Amino acid sequence: MKINIITLGCSKNTVDSENLAGHLAAAGHTVHFDRTRNDCDTIIINTCGFIGDAKEESINTVLRQVEVKTRGRKARTLIVCGCLVERYREELAAEMPEVDAWFGVHQWGEIVDCLSNLNNQNTPINQISPKPTATPMDLAARRALSTPRHYAYLKIAEGCNRSCSYCAIPLIRGAHRSRPIDELVDEGRRLVQSGVKELLVISQDTTYYGMDLYRKRMLGTLLERLATETGAPWIRLHYTYPTSFPQDAIEAIRNHPNICNYIDIPLQHINSRILTSMQRGIDRQGTLDLIARFREAIPDVAIRTTLIAGYPGETEAEFEELMDFVRQARFDRMGCFPYSPEEGTEAFRLDDDVPQEEKERRVAALMALQEQISLEKNRGRIGNTYRCLVDRREGDYLIARTEYDSPEVDDEVLIRHPHGRAPMVGRFVNVKVTAALENDLTGVLVP
């Protein structure tokens, strides 16, 4: 069969879809990753259920595919899986009977089994009894990348043991489960041998890595081994957690040139009362001390964070404290989301007393402030030369990134492509920055 996988949400979902695609391809199917493709026998939508906007996008995507299915001349199988299904399977099935099958986040092996049986018999997929399920980690041995071939996400664990008051991920994904270090190093090595230049280390909480398998935090050890044993030119750390941040992970970033000077650490807020209500396990001073640790150990570090505005009970004074924090911290990269009440979480019991319009105003104010900071920082890079990885070509320009930028979420470097030069996508180049905007740099190639 021709199968199209549509992935929504975070990079952790991307890896799940890639693992699924690898097993489907091994079973003889042709697999695509293309949101616009309408000529496949089977459509699989891997949904996100993290916050309200993500849920809405997932539902709208399913509805669009239902419409394509019902008006199409060709019989199509529509499968919906992932986080949204794990939370709302019965409600979704009742509202969208046109969907042929629903699978949660721990049923990837069942999808493979059902499609194999569907291909060999005329039984409808919703009448097939699949074999016992396989988790995303069980499928990791086979993988078909959906990213450009020069970078790949390395998912080091599944689930989460944190109890953040606003977050439904532990309800959806279950407890934290680390993958063995040897297995991760082997996968990283295979990816590099296949042409990957950048490994992006991810999980729901990368700083908790190893606590279940080794009874201690092993992120620093993992980074050391990835840096010395895989041959990866770039390694990038994402989704860290501020509480008990492992010092050896900071040292690994400082000591290894192929680990990017980049830390992604969602801080969510700075006010101690709100951080306590969020159950983050850290207060204002602890947050400030951690940022100082990063910058003292790695003076050239780029810090990316995300914040939540409009958390229940957030006063105007507490919001202004958050604004002042952003002014003083001067993050290199920042995202911000309005608080979204999620059923089953601790914060869902609180009075969601900040109006949605006010939440959006606060988000806009924070992002406007960050844009000004980003512009000032980017202007400070004019005249400097950076080693960049070229992601793609658009018209007459190459689109690249410095080590301070992660794909899809951070700044890009625009380089006028010299005509007659060999293809450069997926290669490292030296770029002298000539101009800057809030979210982009412009530069020229230099020897």
C-alpha positions in Angstrom: 0.0 0.0 0.0 0.9 3.7 -0.3 0.7 5.2 3.1 0.9 8.9 4.0 1.8 9.9 7.6 0.8 13.4 8.8 2.6 14.3 12.0 1.3 17.1 14.3 2.9 18.5 17.5 6.4 18.2 18.8 9.6 16.6 17.6 8.9 13.6 20.0 5.8 12.8 17.8 8.1 13.2 14.7 10.3 10.4 16.0 7.3 8.2 16.8 6.0 8.6 13.2 9.5 7.9 11.8 9.8 4.7 13.8 6.3 3.6 12.6 7.2 4.5 9.0 10.4 2.4 9.2 8.4 -0.7 10.2 5.8 -0.1 7.6 8.4 0.3 4.9 10.1 -3.0 6.1 6.7 -4.7 5.7 6.7 -3.7 2.0 4.6 -0.5 2.1 5.5 2.8 0.4 5.5 5.6 3.1 5.2 9.3 2.5 5.3 12.3 4.9 3.2 14.9 3.0 0.3 16.9 4.4 -0.9 17.8 0.9 -0.8 14.3 -0.6 -4.3 12.8 -1.5 -3.4 9.7 -3.6 -2.5 7.2 -0.9 -4.4 4.1 0.1 -4.0 4.8 3.8 -3.7 8.1 5.8 -2.3 8.0 9.3 -2.6 11.2 11.4 -0.3 11.3 14.5 -2.1 13.9 16.7 -1.0 16.2 19.5 -3.1 16.8 22.6 -0.8 19.1 24.6 -2.8 22.4 24.7 -5.9 23.8 23.3 -4.5 25.2 20.1 -2.7 21.8 19.4 -6.0 19.9 20.0 -7.8 22.2 17.6 -5.2 21.8 14.9 -5.4 18.0 15.3 -9.2 17.9 15.1 -9.2 20.2 12.0 -6.6 18.0 10.3 -8.7 14.9 10.9 -11.8 16.7 9.6 -10.0 17.7 6.4 -8.9 14.2 5.8 -12.5 12.9 6.5 -13.7 15.3 3.8 -11.0 14.1 1.3 -12.0 10.5 2.1 -15.7 10.9 1.7 -15.5 12.8 -1.6 -12.7 10.7 -3.1 -13.3 8.1 -5.8 -10.7 5.8 -4.3 -11.3 3.7 -1.2 -9.1 5.0 1.5 -8.3 3.9 5.1 -8.1 6.7 7.6 -6.3 6.0 10.9 -5.9 8.5 13.7 -3.4 7.9 16.5 -1.3 9.6 19.1 -1.8 11.9 22.1 -5.2 13.3 21.3 -6.6 9.8 20.8 -5.0 8.6 24.1 -7.0 11.3 26.0 -10.3 11.4 24.0 -10.7 8.2 22.1 -14.4 7.5 22.9 -15.5 11.1 22.3 -13.6 11.4 19.0 -14.9 8.0 17.7 -18.5 9.1 18.5 -18.0 12.4 16.7 -16.1 11.1 13.6 -17.4 7.7 12.6 -15.7 8.1 9.2 -12.4 7.4 10.8 -11.6 3.7 10.4 -9.4 3.1 13.4 -8.1 4.9 16.5 -4.8 4.1 18.3 -3.3 5.6 21.4 0.4 6.4 22.1 1.3 2.9 23.1 -0.2 1.1 20.2 2.3 1.6 17.4 2.9 -2.1 16.9 -0.8 -2.7 16.5 -0.9 -0.2 13.7 1.8 -2.1 11.8 0.0 -5.4 12.5 -3.4 -4.1 11.4 -2.1 -2.7 8.2 -0.3 -5.9 7.4 -3.5 -7.9 7.9 -5.5 -5.3 5.9 -3.1 -5.7 3.0 -3.6 -9.5 3.0 -7.3 -9.9 3.5 -10.5 -8.0 2.9 -11.5 -7.6 6.5 -12.2 -4.0 7.6 -9.4 -2.6 9.8 -11.8 -2.0 12.7 -12.5 -5.8 12.7 -8.9 -6.9 12.8 -7.6 -8.1 16.2 -3.9 -7.0 16.3 -1.1 -8.8 18.1 0.2 -7.5 21.4 1.3 -3.9 21.1 4.8 -2.4 20.7 5.8 0.9 22.3 7.6 3.7 20.4 10.9 2.5 21.9 10.3 -1.1 20.7 10.1 0.2 17.2 13.2 2.4 17.3 15.5 -0.2 15.6 13.9 0.7 12.3 13.3 4.3 11.2 12.5 6.3 8.1 13.5 10.0 8.5 10.9 12.6 7.7 13.4 15.4 8.4 16.0 16.5 5.9 18.6 13.8 5.9 21.3 16.0 7.5 19.6 16.3 10.9 17.6 13.9 13.0 16.0 13.8 16.5 17.4 11.3 19.0 14.7 10.4 21.4 16.3 9.2 24.6 13.3 8.5 26.8 9.5 8.1 26.8 7.0 9.6 29.3 7.6 11.9 32.3 7.8 11.6 36.1 7.2 15.4 36.7 4.0 16.6 38.2 3.8 20.1 36.7 0.3 21.3 37.6 -0.7 22.4 34.0 0.7 19.5 32.0 -1.2 16.4 30.8 1.8 14.7 29.3 2.3 12.2 32.2 -1.4 11.3 31.9 -1.0 10.7 28.2 2.5 9.2 28.0 3.0 7.6 31.4 6.0 7.4 33.6 9.6 8.2 32.4 11.3 5.3 30.7 14.9 5.8 29.6 16.5 4.0 26.7 19.9 2.3 27.4 22.9 4.4 26.6 24.5 1.7 24.4 21.3 1.6 22.3 21.3 5.4 21.9 24.9 5.6 21.0 24.4 2.8 18.4 21.4 4.7 16.9 23.3 7.9 16.8 26.2 6.2 15.1 23.9 4.7 12.5 22.3 8.1 11.8 25.6 9.7 11.3 26.8 6.9 9.0 23.6 7.5 6.9 24.5 11.2 6.4 23.1 13.0 9.5 25.2 15.9 10.5 23.2 17.0 13.6 21.7 15.0 16.4 19.0 16.7 18.4 18.7 15.1 21.8 15.0 15.1 23.0 12.6 13.6 25.4 9.9 15.0 27.6 12.6 15.8 30.3 16.1 15.1 29.1 17.7 16.0 32.4 15.9 13.1 34.1 17.5 10.7 31.8 18.9 7.5 33.5 17.1 7.8 36.8 15.0 4.7 36.1 17.7 2.5 34.5 20.8 3.6 36.4 19.4 5.1 39.6 21.2 8.4 38.8 21.1 11.2 36.2 23.1 10.1 33.2 22.6 12.9 30.7 26.2 14.1 31.1 27.5 10.6 30.4 25.2 10.1 27.5 26.3 13.5 25.9 30.0 12.5 26.5 29.5 9.2 24.7 27.5 10.7 21.8 30.2 13.4 21.4 33.1 10.9 21.3 31.6 7.8 19.8 29.1 8.7 17.1 31.1 11.1 14.9 28.3 13.7 14.9 29.6 17.1 13.9 26.8 18.8 15.9 24.8 17.6 18.9 22.1 19.8 20.4 20.3 19.5 23.7 16.5 20.1 24.0 13.7 19.9 26.6 15.7 20.2 29.8 14.2 20.8 33.2 15.4 23.4 35.7 15.2 21.4 38.9 18.4 19.4 39.7 20.0 20.3 36.3 23.0 17.9 36.1 26.3 19.7 36.3 28.1 17.1 34.2 25.8 17.9 31.3 26.9 21.5 31.5 30.5 20.3 31.6 29.9 18.1 28.6 28.6 21.0 26.5 31.6 23.1 27.6 34.2 20.5 26.9 33.1 19.1 23.6 33.2 21.4 20.5 30.7 19.2 18.6 28.1 19.7 21.3 26.4 23.0 20.4 26.5 25.8 22.9 22.8 25.7 23.2 20.4 24.8 26.0 16.6 24.5 25.5 15.1 24.9 29.0 11.4 25.7 29.4 11.2 27.9 32.5 7.5 28.8 32.3 7.6 31.7 34.9 9.8 33.5 37.4 7.4 34.5 40.2 8.0 32.1 43.1 4.3 31.9 44.1 3.3 30.9 40.6 6.3 28.5 40.2 5.1 26.8 43.5 1.6 26.5 42.2 2.9 25.1 38.9 4.8 22.5 41.0 8.1 23.2 39.2 10.3 22.4 42.1 12.3 25.7 41.8 11.8 29.3 42.8 12.8 32.7 41.4 16.3 32.7 43.0 17.0 29.1 42.0 16.1 30.0 38.4 18.4 33.0 38.4 21.2 31.0 39.9 20.8 28.3 37.2 21.0 30.8 34.3 24.1 32.3 36.0 25.6 28.8 36.1 25.0 28.3 32.4 26.6 31.6 31.4 29.5 31.3 33.8 30.4 27.8 32.6 29.6 28.4 28.9 30.0 32.2 28.2 28.9 31.7 24.6 25.8 29.7 25.4 22.5 30.4 23.6 19.6 29.8 26.0 16.1 29.1 24.6 13.1 29.1 26.9 9.3 29.0 26.8 7.0 30.8 29.2 3.3 30.6 30.1 1.2 33.8 30.4 -2.1 34.0 32.2 -1.7 31.1 34.6 -4.6 31.0 37.1 -4.3 33.8 39.6 -1.5 35.6 37.7 -1.8 39.2 38.8 -0.7 42.2 36.8 2.2 42.7 39.2 3.3 39.0 38.7 3.1 39.5 34.9 5.2 42.6 35.1 7.7 40.6 37.2 7.8 38.1 34.3 8.4 41.0 31.8 11.2 42.4 33.9 12.8 38.9 34.1 12.8 38.7 30.3 14.4 42.1 30.1 17.1 41.2 32.5 17.7 37.6 31.3 18.0 38.5 27.6 17.3 35.1 26.3 18.6 34.2 22.9 15.4 32.5 21.9 12.0 32.4 23.5 8.5 31.2 22.9 5.4 32.0 25.0 2.0 30.3 25.3 -1.3 31.4 26.9 -2.3 29.1 29.8 -4.6 26.3 28.6 -6.7 24.4 31.2 -6.2 20.7 30.7 -8.6 18.1 32.2 -7.1 15.9 34.8 -4.3 18.2 35.8 -3.9 19.9 39.2 -4.2 23.4 37.7 -7.6 22.4 36.1 -9.1 22.7 39.6 -8.0 26.3 39.9 -10.1 29.2 38.8 -9.1 30.1 35.3 -9.6 33.8 36.1 -7.4 35.5 33.5 -9.6 36.3 30.5 -8.5 34.8 27.2 -8.1 38.2 25.6 -5.9 39.3 28.5 -3.8 36.1 28.2 -3.3 36.9 24.5 -2.3 40.5 25.3 0.3 39.3 27.8 1.7 36.8 25.3 2.0 39.5 22.7 3.7 41.9 25.1 6.3 39.2 26.0 7.0 38.3 22.4 7.3 41.9 21.4 9.8 42.4 24.1 11.7 39.3 23.1 11.7 40.4 19.4 13.5 43.7 20.5 16.0 41.7 22.5 16.6 39.3 19.6 17.0 42.2 17.2 19.7 43.8 19.4 21.5 40.5 19.8 21.4 39.7 16.1 22.7 43.2 15.2 25.6 42.4 17.5 26.5 39.5 15.2 27.0 41.7 12.1 30.6 41.5 10.9 31.2 38.1 12.6 31.8 34.9 10.8 30.0 31.7 11.8 30.1 28.0 10.8 26.6 27.3 9.5 24.7 24.2 8.4 22.7 24.7 5.2 19.1 23.3 5.6 17.6 24.1 2.2 17.6 26.3 -0.9 14.8 28.8 -1.6 15.0 30.6 -4.9 18.4 32.4 -5.0 19.0 31.9 -1.3 20.5 29.2 0.9 18.8 28.9 4.3 21.2 27.9 7.0 21.6 27.9 10.8 24.4 28.7 13.3 25.1 26.4 16.2 22.9 28.8 18.3 19.7 27.8 16.3 17.6 24.7 16.2 15.7 23.7 13.1 12.1 24.9 12.6 11.9 26.9 15.9 14.9 29.4 15.8 16.6 32.0 13.6 17.9 31.3 10.1 20.7 32.7 8.1 19.9 33.8 4.5 22.8 33.5 2.1 22.6 34.5 -1.6 23.4 31.3 -3.5 26.4 31.8 -5.9 25.3 30.5 -9.3 27.4 27.6 -10.6 28.4 26.4 -7.2 27.9 22.7 -6.3 24.8 21.8 -4.2 25.3 22.9 -0.7 22.3 21.7 1.3 23.4 19.5 4.2 26.9 21.0 4.2 28.7 23.2 6.6 29.8 26.6 5.3 31.4 29.7 6.8 29.2 32.8 6.7 30.0 36.4 7.4 26.9 38.2 8.8 26.1 41.4 6.9 22.6 42.3 8.1 20.1 41.4 10.9 16.4 41.3 11.6 14.5 40.1 14.7 14.5 36.5 13.6 16.9 36.2 10.7 20.5 37.0 9.7 21.8 37.7 6.2 25.3 36.8 5.2 27.8 36.0 2.5 29.9 32.8 2.1 33.6 33.2 3.0 36.5 30.7 2.7 
